[in-house]
Amino acid sequence: MTTISAEKRKNDSGEESQSKKIKQVSKFSGKFEKRPFKDAKTRLPGKPGKFHGKGERKFSADKGFVNKTSGQDKQDWKAYKQQKKELRIKRKEKQKTKDLMDVMNEAKQIYEKLKCKTTKGRVEMATKLHNLLKGDDKYSKMVLSHDTARVVQCLLKVAPAAIRSEIFEKLSGSLPSMAMSKYAHFCVLAMLKHGSAETRERLIEALYGNYVKLCTHSFGHIIVDSIYMTWATAQQKSSMRQEFYSELYRRDKDSKVKCLVDTFKDAPHMKNVVLGTLKQHIVKAVNKKLVDNSLFHGILVEYLMECSEEDKLEMAIAFSGLLASLASTREGTRAATLCFWYGTAKERRSALKHLKEHVEKICVHEFGYYLILAILHTIDDTKMLKKTLLDTIVNKVEAVVQHEGGRKIVEWMIQPGDTNNFHPSITATLNEGLKYSKKDVAVRQTEILEACHRDLVNAVAANANFWLSNGHIARTTATILLARENEKTPEAFQSLVKVISNPNWTLAPLEKAQTEENEESDEEKPKKKKFKKVKNPLVKHQVLEMAEECPVIGVEDAGLHIVLKKLIKNPNFSSILVENLAEVTLVKWLPINRACFLLADLLKSATDSDKLREILRERRDLIKSQKSSGASVLLEKIQ
């Protein structure tokens, strides 16, 4: 009974619900209209019960009321899916960045200890740091930041060779971009300096095809200069230059092409094409003012030697204000000299004005002084030369003559081409520029000498101790004073004699601070194999140190001895020296071999040497007791 009644109740409820549906449909009387949703909220796609927007409903006999969406709603659905996808990617990247930041912070903490030279166990710390960074592409991200790039540099310096090789493998795929990065290019320099020979070779080859681009980049040209000057072999240098000659050599190198001429030696019709390509690269570098590069200097010299007269003049105009930047290498100085020679009088005046503020640095440079010699030998406008170069050199002459290049310049100003100071090959090379000059050589030399000689003699008279401080500077002193005599020359002689006749005249030993500075400057240069000097085991080390620290007596120095012999040959100087030589000084000189030779020459050249001869005769016993050859020569002179 219970089961039958239950089924009956179910059927009754079903019939009732069906009748309600029929009544609901009949209420519209067969007329169906499109009505907007009462709720203005959007229904999200795929979520029932939530509206998508101001949509409309359409009645269907099968499905009842259905949302009618427009084409614009379908487009929004695609944008929504794309937005969700981007958000998921951003969340993942944010999580990765967060993990990378934690790694970087930990790496910087290790770096703070690792960079100290006094830290113990630096190799183990470097290994730990490498294990922390070697996963994924952490190295390639760290080299791009200013603080973490220093971590990688320190690791390349301290880590063992195996770890350095691993770091190079991680970064080998992004070397061209690293070379042009503000901070990553320091890591490339560290690879060159601390890496193995194989690493350097692979690094140089990895940059093939990019050297033209790197040379015209503000950071990349530093890498190229370091490679070309220090690490590249002759074959690698020629391969680097080939990229400037033609696009064909960017990837495919030709071992037979050693210089520019080899590219069109067998095909003369290609000369204009190659020179045109090379000129484009040169002009691009000039426009960016990135000309202080050894590789660029090499190709510029080759171009200037082969281009037409019109192109030579164009290059002279372009580089008239950049000669100081060029004069930093041997080839660059040669290129600057050619640009100065090829220019007109107007361009030469412009070049001198731009060089004025750099004169002192160029004079003391290893190669730059050659440019000043070329200007002195070929310039026509000596008045402009005095205002721009000569006055600056004379005002800072003491700083200039402390370097070999500066002494060469001063000696050329006084006695150009003197074989005692200049090799004939230098003079022959400078004579090549005379065909670009109109003034007579003798007239030019006379005008330069008159413009500077008086001021140089005054400088010697004002500080005689400096001008006799060593043999190199003293040689320049003799050149200045013996070239010609004027009213200031006796005053300069008197100043020198006061120093020479001083019984306590000694030369100060080389200061340790100066040697330390030279060692620090040489740290960046490639270390060459040094051979240890074999010391005499019979001589104690302390005795050697004392001998090095002892000051040298002035007349005993080999360089000063030669200079004093030249000065003594001058009658005016020898007469002044005889008058000022005291007996105390003579007693101190007699035991010295070189001093005895000087006294013998002084007796020969001085006009009034009777007084000096009498004093020496009174000391004949002291002279006889000396066993030096100079004493025996002096003994013959006083008899």
Secondary structure, 3 states (H helix, E strand, C coil): CHHHHHHHHHHHHHHHHHHHHHHHHHCCCCCCCCCECCCCCECCCCCCCCCECCCEEEEECCCEEEEECCHHHHHHHHHHHHHHHHHHHHHHHHHHHHHHHHHHHHHHHHHHHHCCCCCCCHHHHHHHHHHHHCCCCHHHHHCCCCCHHHHHHHHHHHCCHHHHHHHHHHHHHHHHHHHCCCCHHHHHHHHHHHCCHHHHHHHHHHCCCCHHHHHCCCCHHHHHHHHHHHHCCHHHHHHHHHHHHCHHHCCCCCCCCCCHHHHCCCCHHHHHHHHHHHHHHHHHHHHHCCCCCHHHHHHHHHHHHHCCHHHHHHHHHHCCCCHHHHCCCHHHHHHHHHHHHHCCHHHHHHHHHHHHHHHHHHHCCCCCHHHHHHHHHHCCCHHHHHHHHHHHHHHCHHHHCCCHHHHHHHHHHHCCCCCCCCCHHHHHHHHHHHHHCCCCHHHHHHHHHHHHHHHHHHHHHHCHHHHCCCHHHHHHHHHHHHHCCCCCHHHHHHHHHHHHCCCCCEECCCCHHHHHHHHHHCCCCCCCCCCCCCCCCCCCHHHHHHHHHCCEEHHHCHHHHHHHHHHHCCHHHHHHHHHHCCHHHHHHHCCCHHHHHHHHHHHHHCCCCHHHHHHHHHCHHHHHCCCCHHHHHHHHHHC
